[in-house]
Amino acid sequence: MNTKVTKLRAERSKNEAKIADLQARNKQIDELITEQENTDIIGLVRATGMTPDQLAALFRSMNHTVKEDTAHEEV
């Protein structure tokens, strides 16, 4: 077989391995980002002194407001 083809296939194989490693690392980074964001959110909620029920009510009202805004934009 042509040595150039063999070398190119070997290089491609190495690249595929590197890409897989980088994708796995990106997944880990995404998980760390989400974890940190969640920690920040929990800290903010605790700093306001909100109860879980108050937080749930806030989310419901925000969701309702977003739906209303979306409905107005579609008209």
Secondary structure, 3 states (H helix, E strand, C coil): CCHHHHHHHHHHHHHHHHHHHHHHHHHHHHHHHHHHHHHHHHHHHHHHCCCHHHHHHHHHHHHHHHHHHHHHHHC
